[in-house]
């Protein structure tokens, strides 16, 4: 059985015991988190899909456990204007959460 969930502005295909890195979700390591925005549940029989205008499957949720909170690699944004003695260097590290999918309900 697998599901497609939406979190952090992205969509992920998940199954039980999958480990994935997603945008930051509040909570400490070991805490349970529920994803209610389930777009599809499939794997046993006919797939369940949302309706047009209401894309989420009613009554479906995905339960996960937070494995760790971390940060992604540093991304450098460097801008230079030639012959103007002007340049800017800015770094960014995205906050990420690693979760393990426990069960799919729905």
RABEL-V99316 format. One record per run of one state. SS is the DSSP state (~ for helix, > for strand, _ for the rest). FROM is the first residue (numbers start at 1). TO is the last residue. Records with the same first field share a line. If there is no record, write none. Layout:
SS = FROM-TO / FROM-TO
This chain:
_ = 1-1 / 8-9 / 16-18 / 24-31 / 36-37 / 43-47 / 50-50 / 52-53 / 55-60 / 72-74 / 82-85 / 93-94 / 106-106
> = 2-7 / 10-15 / 19-23 / 32-35 / 38-42 / 48-49 / 51-51 / 54-54 / 61-71 / 75-81 / 86-92 / 95-105
